[in-house]
Amino acid sequence: MNIQKPINLIKKYDADISNCEYKKIWKYEQADEADRKTLVERAFSPEAAIENLCYLKELNCAPYCKLFKKSVFQGVRFPVGYIYEDLAVVYRLFHNAKVISYGSKTNYFYFQRKGSSMNSEFNIKKLSRVKFSDEIEAFININYPNIRNAGLCRKFWSNAGALMDLPWRK
């Protein structure tokens, strides 16, 4: 990751978290400089960031394209033994932050491998996103009732994705 831009966004907005764009690549040659242009920069409150995350807009759950201040991890740990563990954590980190900055510049290239946990055939662990989306919905209902619909949208998206992953041919 080219971390200078996310660092600059943390400084510019006095943010606790900086989120940049990422691009999934299958070959190292796909990490093209043409993808490295700045289009948009903005700052979010925790509530606005969680809403944006749930509606799958600019912000995402991927921790690998973010910089975090240590303080936002107070009381938050990644669950062990799951996939989609980032879904279980990032909204809580946003909640612990004062400001979340965003830059639309692609600063991270995420190399994909066939057979990795995310690029493999269905297994029961892939249903963890349903569990974590239920937790997000409950968290929002308690802490941010004004964005309740965003939590429902995230839950729907996760359930639909899990349904699409099911091995229908077997």
Protein Blocks (a to p, Z undefined) as FASTA:
>chain_A
ZZklmmmmmmmnopabdcddddddfbfklmcfklmccfbdcdddfklmmmmmmnopmbcc
blklcccdfklmgopacdehiahklmmmmmmmmmmpmbdcddfbdfbdcdddehiaklcc
cdfklmmmmmmmmmmmmmmmmmmmmlmmmmmmmmmmmmmmmmmmpcfkZZ
